Amino acid sequence: LNLLKEVVEDYQTQLSYSSDEDARKGHKTTDSSFFGYKTHIALSDERIITAAVITTGEKSDGKYLQELIEKSKQAGMEVDTVIGDTAYSEKANIEYTKEEKIALVSKLNPAISEGNRKEEDKFEYNKDAGRFVCKAGHLAVRKARTGKKGQNRNQTET
């Protein structure tokens, strides 16, 4: 009954925010969400916006690092260091910044550094929600640590 109440409440909340068919549900934390769009921005040391990308709410921040860097360069910025949260520490960004000789300062998320995802193209890790998200933008309903402590293998989040 509680689950049904939550679904109805979520549905009504989404309808009251927007009638925009392109808007999607995004997450700031596991328990808080929003309905709409995200603005991914790049800032200079002086806090001047050098690039921006607008996406639907469910998109992961880290997927737009390369585009932000390229737009910043086109705007005349010299990019030698990028500072971001754990969303930016995905493999593609690490490889790209290494290739471009750009220092990437971003904490590795344990789900990324210790995880062993066999089907990584099917799910993305949303660091704000602390959960995995499918390509359709649906947040995992729960997560669990698998594997035993003190063994030769790391525990992973599933």
Chimera marker file (.cmm) of the C-alpha trace (Angstrom):
<marker_set name="trace">
<marker id="1" x="0.000" y="0.000" z="0.000" r="1" g="1" b="0" radius="0.5"/>
<marker id="2" x="2.843" y="2.383" z="0.857" r="1" g="1" b="0" radius="0.5"/>
<marker id="3" x="4.555" y="1.627" z="-2.444" r="1" g="1" b="0" radius="0.5"/>
<marker id="4" x="1.351" y="2.417" z="-4.317" r="1" g="1" b="0" radius="0.5"/>
<marker id="5" x="0.985" y="5.696" z="-2.400" r="1" g="1" b="0" radius="0.5"/>
<marker id="6" x="4.578" y="6.644" z="-3.308" r="1" g="1" b="0" radius="0.5"/>
<marker id="7" x="4.018" y="5.858" z="-6.996" r="1" g="1" b="0" radius="0.5"/>
<marker id="8" x="0.850" y="7.966" z="-7.104" r="1" g="1" b="0" radius="0.5"/>
<marker id="9" x="2.612" y="10.791" z="-5.247" r="1" g="1" b="0" radius="0.5"/>
<marker id="10" x="5.601" y="10.677" z="-7.636" r="1" g="1" b="0" radius="0.5"/>
<marker id="11" x="3.271" y="10.688" z="-10.627" r="1" g="1" b="0" radius="0.5"/>
<marker id="12" x="1.332" y="13.689" z="-9.319" r="1" g="1" b="0" radius="0.5"/>
<marker id="13" x="4.563" y="15.524" z="-8.456" r="1" g="1" b="0" radius="0.5"/>
<marker id="14" x="5.938" y="15.037" z="-11.957" r="1" g="1" b="0" radius="0.5"/>
<marker id="15" x="2.715" y="16.301" z="-13.520" r="1" g="1" b="0" radius="0.5"/>
<marker id="16" x="2.728" y="19.422" z="-11.365" r="1" g="1" b="0" radius="0.5"/>
<marker id="17" x="6.300" y="20.349" z="-12.309" r="1" g="1" b="0" radius="0.5"/>
<marker id="18" x="6.065" y="20.273" z="-16.054" r="1" g="1" b="0" radius="0.5"/>
<marker id="19" x="4.132" y="19.119" z="-19.054" r="1" g="1" b="0" radius="0.5"/>
<marker id="20" x="7.433" y="18.962" z="-20.969" r="1" g="1" b="0" radius="0.5"/>
<marker id="21" x="7.677" y="15.522" z="-22.577" r="1" g="1" b="0" radius="0.5"/>
<marker id="22" x="11.495" y="15.707" z="-22.730" r="1" g="1" b="0" radius="0.5"/>
<marker id="23" x="12.035" y="16.399" z="-19.008" r="1" g="1" b="0" radius="0.5"/>
<marker id="24" x="13.223" y="13.443" z="-16.907" r="1" g="1" b="0" radius="0.5"/>
<marker id="25" x="13.576" y="12.541" z="-13.254" r="1" g="1" b="0" radius="0.5"/>
<marker id="26" x="17.066" y="13.091" z="-11.846" r="1" g="1" b="0" radius="0.5"/>
<marker id="27" x="18.533" y="12.508" z="-8.386" r="1" g="1" b="0" radius="0.5"/>
<marker id="28" x="20.456" y="14.726" z="-5.993" r="1" g="1" b="0" radius="0.5"/>
<marker id="29" x="20.635" y="12.007" z="-3.324" r="1" g="1" b="0" radius="0.5"/>
<marker id="30" x="19.138" y="8.553" z="-2.899" r="1" g="1" b="0" radius="0.5"/>
<marker id="31" x="16.071" y="10.078" z="-1.243" r="1" g="1" b="0" radius="0.5"/>
<marker id="32" x="15.681" y="13.373" z="-3.100" r="1" g="1" b="0" radius="0.5"/>
<marker id="33" x="14.876" y="13.767" z="-6.761" r="1" g="1" b="0" radius="0.5"/>
<marker id="34" x="13.839" y="16.479" z="-9.187" r="1" g="1" b="0" radius="0.5"/>
<marker id="35" x="12.000" y="16.570" z="-12.485" r="1" g="1" b="0" radius="0.5"/>
<marker id="36" x="13.499" y="18.536" z="-15.340" r="1" g="1" b="0" radius="0.5"/>
<marker id="37" x="16.940" y="19.199" z="-16.751" r="1" g="1" b="0" radius="0.5"/>
<marker id="38" x="20.580" y="19.420" z="-15.668" r="1" g="1" b="0" radius="0.5"/>
<marker id="39" x="23.064" y="22.126" z="-16.533" r="1" g="1" b="0" radius="0.5"/>
<marker id="40" x="26.641" y="20.818" z="-16.758" r="1" g="1" b="0" radius="0.5"/>
<marker id="41" x="29.066" y="23.746" z="-16.584" r="1" g="1" b="0" radius="0.5"/>
<marker id="42" x="32.802" y="24.372" z="-16.762" r="1" g="1" b="0" radius="0.5"/>
<marker id="43" x="34.274" y="27.258" z="-14.768" r="1" g="1" b="0" radius="0.5"/>
<marker id="44" x="37.612" y="29.051" z="-14.912" r="1" g="1" b="0" radius="0.5"/>
<marker id="45" x="39.648" y="29.769" z="-11.762" r="1" g="1" b="0" radius="0.5"/>
<marker id="46" x="37.911" y="33.157" z="-11.685" r="1" g="1" b="0" radius="0.5"/>
<marker id="47" x="34.525" y="31.343" z="-11.651" r="1" g="1" b="0" radius="0.5"/>
<marker id="48" x="33.639" y="32.476" z="-15.180" r="1" g="1" b="0" radius="0.5"/>
<marker id="49" x="31.510" y="29.969" z="-17.107" r="1" g="1" b="0" radius="0.5"/>
<marker id="50" x="33.584" y="28.712" z="-20.046" r="1" g="1" b="0" radius="0.5"/>
<marker id="51" x="31.224" y="25.997" z="-21.327" r="1" g="1" b="0" radius="0.5"/>
<marker id="52" x="27.758" y="24.598" z="-20.667" r="1" g="1" b="0" radius="0.5"/>
<marker id="53" x="25.772" y="21.530" z="-21.724" r="1" g="1" b="0" radius="0.5"/>
<marker id="54" x="22.062" y="21.115" z="-20.961" r="1" g="1" b="0" radius="0.5"/>
<marker id="55" x="20.694" y="17.561" z="-20.588" r="1" g="1" b="0" radius="0.5"/>
<marker id="56" x="17.624" y="15.830" z="-19.236" r="1" g="1" b="0" radius="0.5"/>
<marker id="57" x="17.624" y="15.194" z="-15.493" r="1" g="1" b="0" radius="0.5"/>
<marker id="58" x="18.623" y="11.510" z="-15.496" r="1" g="1" b="0" radius="0.5"/>
<marker id="59" x="21.945" y="11.994" z="-17.316" r="1" g="1" b="0" radius="0.5"/>
<marker id="60" x="25.217" y="11.355" z="-15.485" r="1" g="1" b="0" radius="0.5"/>
<marker id="61" x="27.531" y="14.347" z="-14.954" r="1" g="1" b="0" radius="0.5"/>
<marker id="62" x="30.710" y="12.527" z="-15.954" r="1" g="1" b="0" radius="0.5"/>
<marker id="63" x="29.580" y="11.768" z="-19.516" r="1" g="1" b="0" radius="0.5"/>
<marker id="64" x="29.949" y="15.437" z="-20.514" r="1" g="1" b="0" radius="0.5"/>
<marker id="65" x="33.483" y="16.196" z="-19.309" r="1" g="1" b="0" radius="0.5"/>
<marker id="66" x="35.081" y="15.839" z="-22.742" r="1" g="1" b="0" radius="0.5"/>
<marker id="67" x="32.468" y="18.077" z="-24.363" r="1" g="1" b="0" radius="0.5"/>
<marker id="68" x="32.922" y="20.725" z="-21.655" r="1" g="1" b="0" radius="0.5"/>
<marker id="69" x="36.704" y="20.681" z="-22.113" r="1" g="1" b="0" radius="0.5"/>
<marker id="70" x="36.408" y="20.969" z="-25.908" r="1" g="1" b="0" radius="0.5"/>
<marker id="71" x="33.916" y="23.853" z="-25.652" r="1" g="1" b="0" radius="0.5"/>
<marker id="72" x="36.186" y="25.619" z="-23.141" r="1" g="1" b="0" radius="0.5"/>
<marker id="73" x="39.141" y="25.269" z="-25.527" r="1" g="1" b="0" radius="0.5"/>
<marker id="74" x="37.044" y="26.642" z="-28.399" r="1" g="1" b="0" radius="0.5"/>
<marker id="75" x="36.219" y="29.622" z="-26.185" r="1" g="1" b="0" radius="0.5"/>
<marker id="76" x="39.956" y="30.327" z="-25.874" r="1" g="1" b="0" radius="0.5"/>
<marker id="77" x="40.676" y="28.697" z="-22.522" r="1" g="1" b="0" radius="0.5"/>
<marker id="78" x="43.891" y="26.811" z="-21.894" r="1" g="1" b="0" radius="0.5"/>
<marker id="79" x="42.870" y="23.706" z="-19.935" r="1" g="1" b="0" radius="0.5"/>
<marker id="80" x="45.630" y="22.097" z="-17.876" r="1" g="1" b="0" radius="0.5"/>
<marker id="81" x="43.693" y="20.878" z="-14.798" r="1" g="1" b="0" radius="0.5"/>
<marker id="82" x="40.117" y="19.706" z="-14.262" r="1" g="1" b="0" radius="0.5"/>
<marker id="83" x="38.620" y="19.412" z="-10.781" r="1" g="1" b="0" radius="0.5"/>
<marker id="84" x="35.394" y="17.471" z="-10.355" r="1" g="1" b="0" radius="0.5"/>
<marker id="85" x="33.546" y="15.180" z="-7.995" r="1" g="1" b="0" radius="0.5"/>
<marker id="86" x="33.426" y="11.380" z="-8.193" r="1" g="1" b="0" radius="0.5"/>
<marker id="87" x="31.101" y="11.471" z="-11.222" r="1" g="1" b="0" radius="0.5"/>
<marker id="88" x="34.051" y="12.574" z="-13.376" r="1" g="1" b="0" radius="0.5"/>
<marker id="89" x="36.379" y="9.701" z="-12.452" r="1" g="1" b="0" radius="0.5"/>
<marker id="90" x="35.066" y="7.234" z="-15.004" r="1" g="1" b="0" radius="0.5"/>
<marker id="91" x="37.509" y="5.333" z="-17.206" r="1" g="1" b="0" radius="0.5"/>
<marker id="92" x="36.810" y="7.267" z="-20.425" r="1" g="1" b="0" radius="0.5"/>
<marker id="93" x="37.516" y="10.590" z="-18.691" r="1" g="1" b="0" radius="0.5"/>
<marker id="94" x="40.727" y="9.307" z="-17.102" r="1" g="1" b="0" radius="0.5"/>
<marker id="95" x="41.958" y="8.077" z="-20.501" r="1" g="1" b="0" radius="0.5"/>
<marker id="96" x="40.912" y="11.299" z="-22.277" r="1" g="1" b="0" radius="0.5"/>
<marker id="97" x="42.601" y="13.648" z="-19.798" r="1" g="1" b="0" radius="0.5"/>
<marker id="98" x="45.759" y="11.521" z="-19.836" r="1" g="1" b="0" radius="0.5"/>
<marker id="99" x="45.815" y="11.624" z="-23.644" r="1" g="1" b="0" radius="0.5"/>
<marker id="100" x="45.288" y="15.413" z="-23.649" r="1" g="1" b="0" radius="0.5"/>
<marker id="101" x="47.895" y="15.892" z="-20.878" r="1" g="1" b="0" radius="0.5"/>
<marker id="102" x="45.300" y="17.410" z="-18.548" r="1" g="1" b="0" radius="0.5"/>
<marker id="103" x="45.466" y="16.740" z="-14.801" r="1" g="1" b="0" radius="0.5"/>
<marker id="104" x="42.173" y="15.240" z="-13.583" r="1" g="1" b="0" radius="0.5"/>
<marker id="105" x="41.492" y="15.787" z="-9.883" r="1" g="1" b="0" radius="0.5"/>
<marker id="106" x="38.542" y="13.582" z="-8.970" r="1" g="1" b="0" radius="0.5"/>
<marker id="107" x="38.061" y="11.051" z="-6.182" r="1" g="1" b="0" radius="0.5"/>
<marker id="108" x="37.506" y="7.511" z="-7.438" r="1" g="1" b="0" radius="0.5"/>
<marker id="109" x="34.191" y="6.069" z="-6.340" r="1" g="1" b="0" radius="0.5"/>
<marker id="110" x="34.479" y="2.610" z="-4.703" r="1" g="1" b="0" radius="0.5"/>
<marker id="111" x="31.791" y="1.307" z="-7.067" r="1" g="1" b="0" radius="0.5"/>
<marker id="112" x="34.091" y="2.218" z="-9.950" r="1" g="1" b="0" radius="0.5"/>
<marker id="113" x="37.516" y="1.493" z="-8.449" r="1" g="1" b="0" radius="0.5"/>
<marker id="114" x="36.552" y="-1.783" z="-6.749" r="1" g="1" b="0" radius="0.5"/>
<marker id="115" x="33.580" y="-2.909" z="-8.802" r="1" g="1" b="0" radius="0.5"/>
<marker id="116" x="33.694" y="-5.577" z="-11.478" r="1" g="1" b="0" radius="0.5"/>
<marker id="117" x="30.700" y="-4.903" z="-13.714" r="1" g="1" b="0" radius="0.5"/>
<marker id="118" x="30.455" y="-7.450" z="-16.503" r="1" g="1" b="0" radius="0.5"/>
<marker id="119" x="27.655" y="-5.575" z="-18.250" r="1" g="1" b="0" radius="0.5"/>
<marker id="120" x="28.924" y="-2.022" z="-17.759" r="1" g="1" b="0" radius="0.5"/>
<marker id="121" x="27.312" y="-0.781" z="-20.967" r="1" g="1" b="0" radius="0.5"/>
<marker id="122" x="23.859" y="-1.476" z="-19.539" r="1" g="1" b="0" radius="0.5"/>
<marker id="123" x="24.132" y="0.538" z="-16.288" r="1" g="1" b="0" radius="0.5"/>
<marker id="124" x="25.739" y="3.784" z="-15.116" r="1" g="1" b="0" radius="0.5"/>
<marker id="125" x="26.617" y="4.695" z="-11.558" r="1" g="1" b="0" radius="0.5"/>
<marker id="126" x="24.824" y="7.828" z="-10.320" r="1" g="1" b="0" radius="0.5"/>
<marker id="127" x="27.026" y="9.178" z="-7.543" r="1" g="1" b="0" radius="0.5"/>
<marker id="128" x="24.364" y="11.640" z="-6.354" r="1" g="1" b="0" radius="0.5"/>
<marker id="129" x="21.838" y="8.879" z="-5.742" r="1" g="1" b="0" radius="0.5"/>
<marker id="130" x="24.487" y="6.327" z="-4.762" r="1" g="1" b="0" radius="0.5"/>
<marker id="131" x="22.853" y="3.769" z="-7.049" r="1" g="1" b="0" radius="0.5"/>
<marker id="132" x="23.084" y="2.304" z="-10.538" r="1" g="1" b="0" radius="0.5"/>
<marker id="133" x="20.758" y="3.615" z="-13.267" r="1" g="1" b="0" radius="0.5"/>
<marker id="134" x="19.605" y="1.731" z="-16.369" r="1" g="1" b="0" radius="0.5"/>
<marker id="135" x="19.651" y="3.305" z="-19.849" r="1" g="1" b="0" radius="0.5"/>
<marker id="136" x="15.961" y="4.241" z="-19.477" r="1" g="1" b="0" radius="0.5"/>
<marker id="137" x="16.863" y="6.342" z="-16.419" r="1" g="1" b="0" radius="0.5"/>
<marker id="138" x="15.352" y="4.099" z="-13.738" r="1" g="1" b="0" radius="0.5"/>
<marker id="139" x="17.193" y="4.083" z="-10.409" r="1" g="1" b="0" radius="0.5"/>
<marker id="140" x="18.034" y="0.731" z="-8.813" r="1" g="1" b="0" radius="0.5"/>
<marker id="141" x="15.631" y="-0.034" z="-5.979" r="1" g="1" b="0" radius="0.5"/>
<marker id="142" x="18.360" y="-1.367" z="-3.693" r="1" g="1" b="0" radius="0.5"/>
<marker id="143" x="22.057" y="-2.109" z="-3.547" r="1" g="1" b="0" radius="0.5"/>
<marker id="144" x="24.079" y="-4.774" z="-1.793" r="1" g="1" b="0" radius="0.5"/>
<marker id="145" x="27.750" y="-5.490" z="-1.102" r="1" g="1" b="0" radius="0.5"/>
<marker id="146" x="28.777" y="-8.886" z="-2.403" r="1" g="1" b="0" radius="0.5"/>
<marker id="147" x="31.816" y="-10.954" z="-1.517" r="1" g="1" b="0" radius="0.5"/>
<marker id="148" x="33.396" y="-11.700" z="1.848" r="1" g="1" b="0" radius="0.5"/>
<marker id="149" x="35.767" y="-9.413" z="3.708" r="1" g="1" b="0" radius="0.5"/>
<marker id="150" x="39.344" y="-10.566" z="4.234" r="1" g="1" b="0" radius="0.5"/>
<marker id="151" x="39.487" y="-12.662" z="1.068" r="1" g="1" b="0" radius="0.5"/>
<marker id="152" x="41.765" y="-12.220" z="-1.937" r="1" g="1" b="0" radius="0.5"/>
<marker id="153" x="39.017" y="-10.377" z="-3.820" r="1" g="1" b="0" radius="0.5"/>
<marker id="154" x="37.423" y="-6.988" z="-3.143" r="1" g="1" b="0" radius="0.5"/>
<marker id="155" x="33.786" y="-6.665" z="-2.191" r="1" g="1" b="0" radius="0.5"/>
<marker id="156" x="31.656" y="-5.135" z="-4.936" r="1" g="1" b="0" radius="0.5"/>
<marker id="157" x="28.369" y="-3.255" z="-5.029" r="1" g="1" b="0" radius="0.5"/>
<marker id="158" x="25.522" y="-4.811" z="-6.969" r="1" g="1" b="0" radius="0.5"/>
<link id1="1" id2="2" r="1" g="1" b="0" radius="0.2"/>
<link id1="2" id2="3" r="1" g="1" b="0" radius="0.2"/>
<link id1="3" id2="4" r="1" g="1" b="0" radius="0.2"/>
<link id1="4" id2="5" r="1" g="1" b="0" radius="0.2"/>
<link id1="5" id2="6" r="1" g="1" b="0" radius="0.2"/>
<link id1="6" id2="7" r="1" g="1" b="0" radius="0.2"/>
<link id1="7" id2="8" r="1" g="1" b="0" radius="0.2"/>
<link id1="8" id2="9" r="1" g="1" b="0" radius="0.2"/>
<link id1="9" id2="10" r="1" g="1" b="0" radius="0.2"/>
<link id1="10" id2="11" r="1" g="1" b="0" radius="0.2"/>
<link id1="11" id2="12" r="1" g="1" b="0" radius="0.2"/>
<link id1="12" id2="13" r="1" g="1" b="0" radius="0.2"/>
<link id1="13" id2="14" r="1" g="1" b="0" radius="0.2"/>
<link id1="14" id2="15" r="1" g="1" b="0" radius="0.2"/>
<link id1="15" id2="16" r="1" g="1" b="0" radius="0.2"/>
<link id1="16" id2="17" r="1" g="1" b="0" radius="0.2"/>
<link id1="17" id2="18" r="1" g="1" b="0" radius="0.2"/>
<link id1="18" id2="19" r="1" g="1" b="0" radius="0.2"/>
<link id1="19" id2="20" r="1" g="1" b="0" radius="0.2"/>
<link id1="20" id2="21" r="1" g="1" b="0" radius="0.2"/>
<link id1="21" id2="22" r="1" g="1" b="0" radius="0.2"/>
<link id1="22" id2="23" r="1" g="1" b="0" radius="0.2"/>
<link id1="23" id2="24" r="1" g="1" b="0" radius="0.2"/>
<link id1="24" id2="25" r="1" g="1" b="0" radius="0.2"/>
<link id1="25" id2="26" r="1" g="1" b="0" radius="0.2"/>
<link id1="26" id2="27" r="1" g="1" b="0" radius="0.2"/>
<link id1="27" id2="28" r="1" g="1" b="0" radius="0.2"/>
<link id1="28" id2="29" r="1" g="1" b="0" radius="0.2"/>
<link id1="29" id2="30" r="1" g="1" b="0" radius="0.2"/>
<link id1="30" id2="31" r="1" g="1" b="0" radius="0.2"/>
<link id1="31" id2="32" r="1" g="1" b="0" radius="0.2"/>
<link id1="32" id2="33" r="1" g="1" b="0" radius="0.2"/>
<link id1="33" id2="34" r="1" g="1" b="0" radius="0.2"/>
<link id1="34" id2="35" r="1" g="1" b="0" radius="0.2"/>
<link id1="35" id2="36" r="1" g="1" b="0" radius="0.2"/>
<link id1="36" id2="37" r="1" g="1" b="0" radius="0.2"/>
<link id1="37" id2="38" r="1" g="1" b="0" radius="0.2"/>
<link id1="38" id2="39" r="1" g="1" b="0" radius="0.2"/>
<link id1="39" id2="40" r="1" g="1" b="0" radius="0.2"/>
<link id1="40" id2="41" r="1" g="1" b="0" radius="0.2"/>
<link id1="41" id2="42" r="1" g="1" b="0" radius="0.2"/>
<link id1="42" id2="43" r="1" g="1" b="0" radius="0.2"/>
<link id1="43" id2="44" r="1" g="1" b="0" radius="0.2"/>
<link id1="44" id2="45" r="1" g="1" b="0" radius="0.2"/>
<link id1="45" id2="46" r="1" g="1" b="0" radius="0.2"/>
<link id1="46" id2="47" r="1" g="1" b="0" radius="0.2"/>
<link id1="47" id2="48" r="1" g="1" b="0" radius="0.2"/>
<link id1="48" id2="49" r="1" g="1" b="0" radius="0.2"/>
<link id1="49" id2="50" r="1" g="1" b="0" radius="0.2"/>
<link id1="50" id2="51" r="1" g="1" b="0" radius="0.2"/>
<link id1="51" id2="52" r="1" g="1" b="0" radius="0.2"/>
<link id1="52" id2="53" r="1" g="1" b="0" radius="0.2"/>
<link id1="53" id2="54" r="1" g="1" b="0" radius="0.2"/>
<link id1="54" id2="55" r="1" g="1" b="0" radius="0.2"/>
<link id1="55" id2="56" r="1" g="1" b="0" radius="0.2"/>
<link id1="56" id2="57" r="1" g="1" b="0" radius="0.2"/>
<link id1="57" id2="58" r="1" g="1" b="0" radius="0.2"/>
<link id1="58" id2="59" r="1" g="1" b="0" radius="0.2"/>
<link id1="59" id2="60" r="1" g="1" b="0" radius="0.2"/>
<link id1="60" id2="61" r="1" g="1" b="0" radius="0.2"/>
<link id1="61" id2="62" r="1" g="1" b="0" radius="0.2"/>
<link id1="62" id2="63" r="1" g="1" b="0" radius="0.2"/>
<link id1="63" id2="64" r="1" g="1" b="0" radius="0.2"/>
<link id1="64" id2="65" r="1" g="1" b="0" radius="0.2"/>
<link id1="65" id2="66" r="1" g="1" b="0" radius="0.2"/>
<link id1="66" id2="67" r="1" g="1" b="0" radius="0.2"/>
<link id1="67" id2="68" r="1" g="1" b="0" radius="0.2"/>
<link id1="68" id2="69" r="1" g="1" b="0" radius="0.2"/>
<link id1="69" id2="70" r="1" g="1" b="0" radius="0.2"/>
<link id1="70" id2="71" r="1" g="1" b="0" radius="0.2"/>
<link id1="71" id2="72" r="1" g="1" b="0" radius="0.2"/>
<link id1="72" id2="73" r="1" g="1" b="0" radius="0.2"/>
<link id1="73" id2="74" r="1" g="1" b="0" radius="0.2"/>
<link id1="74" id2="75" r="1" g="1" b="0" radius="0.2"/>
<link id1="75" id2="76" r="1" g="1" b="0" radius="0.2"/>
<link id1="76" id2="77" r="1" g="1" b="0" radius="0.2"/>
<link id1="77" id2="78" r="1" g="1" b="0" radius="0.2"/>
<link id1="78" id2="79" r="1" g="1" b="0" radius="0.2"/>
<link id1="79" id2="80" r="1" g="1" b="0" radius="0.2"/>
<link id1="80" id2="81" r="1" g="1" b="0" radius="0.2"/>
<link id1="81" id2="82" r="1" g="1" b="0" radius="0.2"/>
<link id1="82" id2="83" r="1" g="1" b="0" radius="0.2"/>
<link id1="83" id2="84" r="1" g="1" b="0" radius="0.2"/>
<link id1="84" id2="85" r="1" g="1" b="0" radius="0.2"/>
<link id1="85" id2="86" r="1" g="1" b="0" radius="0.2"/>
<link id1="86" id2="87" r="1" g="1" b="0" radius="0.2"/>
<link id1="87" id2="88" r="1" g="1" b="0" radius="0.2"/>
<link id1="88" id2="89" r="1" g="1" b="0" radius="0.2"/>
<link id1="89" id2="90" r="1" g="1" b="0" radius="0.2"/>
<link id1="90" id2="91" r="1" g="1" b="0" radius="0.2"/>
<link id1="91" id2="92" r="1" g="1" b="0" radius="0.2"/>
<link id1="92" id2="93" r="1" g="1" b="0" radius="0.2"/>
<link id1="93" id2="94" r="1" g="1" b="0" radius="0.2"/>
<link id1="94" id2="95" r="1" g="1" b="0" radius="0.2"/>
<link id1="95" id2="96" r="1" g="1" b="0" radius="0.2"/>
<link id1="96" id2="97" r="1" g="1" b="0" radius="0.2"/>
<link id1="97" id2="98" r="1" g="1" b="0" radius="0.2"/>
<link id1="98" id2="99" r="1" g="1" b="0" radius="0.2"/>
<link id1="99" id2="100" r="1" g="1" b="0" radius="0.2"/>
<link id1="100" id2="101" r="1" g="1" b="0" radius="0.2"/>
<link id1="101" id2="102" r="1" g="1" b="0" radius="0.2"/>
<link id1="102" id2="103" r="1" g="1" b="0" radius="0.2"/>
<link id1="103" id2="104" r="1" g="1" b="0" radius="0.2"/>
<link id1="104" id2="105" r="1" g="1" b="0" radius="0.2"/>
<link id1="105" id2="106" r="1" g="1" b="0" radius="0.2"/>
<link id1="106" id2="107" r="1" g="1" b="0" radius="0.2"/>
<link id1="107" id2="108" r="1" g="1" b="0" radius="0.2"/>
<link id1="108" id2="109" r="1" g="1" b="0" radius="0.2"/>
<link id1="109" id2="110" r="1" g="1" b="0" radius="0.2"/>
<link id1="110" id2="111" r="1" g="1" b="0" radius="0.2"/>
<link id1="111" id2="112" r="1" g="1" b="0" radius="0.2"/>
<link id1="112" id2="113" r="1" g="1" b="0" radius="0.2"/>
<link id1="113" id2="114" r="1" g="1" b="0" radius="0.2"/>
<link id1="114" id2="115" r="1" g="1" b="0" radius="0.2"/>
<link id1="115" id2="116" r="1" g="1" b="0" radius="0.2"/>
<link id1="116" id2="117" r="1" g="1" b="0" radius="0.2"/>
<link id1="117" id2="118" r="1" g="1" b="0" radius="0.2"/>
<link id1="118" id2="119" r="1" g="1" b="0" radius="0.2"/>
<link id1="119" id2="120" r="1" g="1" b="0" radius="0.2"/>
<link id1="120" id2="121" r="1" g="1" b="0" radius="0.2"/>
<link id1="121" id2="122" r="1" g="1" b="0" radius="0.2"/>
<link id1="122" id2="123" r="1" g="1" b="0" radius="0.2"/>
<link id1="123" id2="124" r="1" g="1" b="0" radius="0.2"/>
<link id1="124" id2="125" r="1" g="1" b="0" radius="0.2"/>
<link id1="125" id2="126" r="1" g="1" b="0" radius="0.2"/>
<link id1="126" id2="127" r="1" g="1" b="0" radius="0.2"/>
<link id1="127" id2="128" r="1" g="1" b="0" radius="0.2"/>
<link id1="128" id2="129" r="1" g="1" b="0" radius="0.2"/>
<link id1="129" id2="130" r="1" g="1" b="0" radius="0.2"/>
<link id1="130" id2="131" r="1" g="1" b="0" radius="0.2"/>
<link id1="131" id2="132" r="1" g="1" b="0" radius="0.2"/>
<link id1="132" id2="133" r="1" g="1" b="0" radius="0.2"/>
<link id1="133" id2="134" r="1" g="1" b="0" radius="0.2"/>
<link id1="134" id2="135" r="1" g="1" b="0" radius="0.2"/>
<link id1="135" id2="136" r="1" g="1" b="0" radius="0.2"/>
<link id1="136" id2="137" r="1" g="1" b="0" radius="0.2"/>
<link id1="137" id2="138" r="1" g="1" b="0" radius="0.2"/>
<link id1="138" id2="139" r="1" g="1" b="0" radius="0.2"/>
<link id1="139" id2="140" r="1" g="1" b="0" radius="0.2"/>
<link id1="140" id2="141" r="1" g="1" b="0" radius="0.2"/>
<link id1="141" id2="142" r="1" g="1" b="0" radius="0.2"/>
<link id1="142" id2="143" r="1" g="1" b="0" radius="0.2"/>
<link id1="143" id2="144" r="1" g="1" b="0" radius="0.2"/>
<link id1="144" id2="145" r="1" g="1" b="0" radius="0.2"/>
<link id1="145" id2="146" r="1" g="1" b="0" radius="0.2"/>
<link id1="146" id2="147" r="1" g="1" b="0" radius="0.2"/>
<link id1="147" id2="148" r="1" g="1" b="0" radius="0.2"/>
<link id1="148" id2="149" r="1" g="1" b="0" radius="0.2"/>
<link id1="149" id2="150" r="1" g="1" b="0" radius="0.2"/>
<link id1="150" id2="151" r="1" g="1" b="0" radius="0.2"/>
<link id1="151" id2="152" r="1" g="1" b="0" radius="0.2"/>
<link id1="152" id2="153" r="1" g="1" b="0" radius="0.2"/>
<link id1="153" id2="154" r="1" g="1" b="0" radius="0.2"/>
<link id1="154" id2="155" r="1" g="1" b="0" radius="0.2"/>
<link id1="155" id2="156" r="1" g="1" b="0" radius="0.2"/>
<link id1="156" id2="157" r="1" g="1" b="0" radius="0.2"/>
<link id1="157" id2="158" r="1" g="1" b="0" radius="0.2"/>
</marker_set>
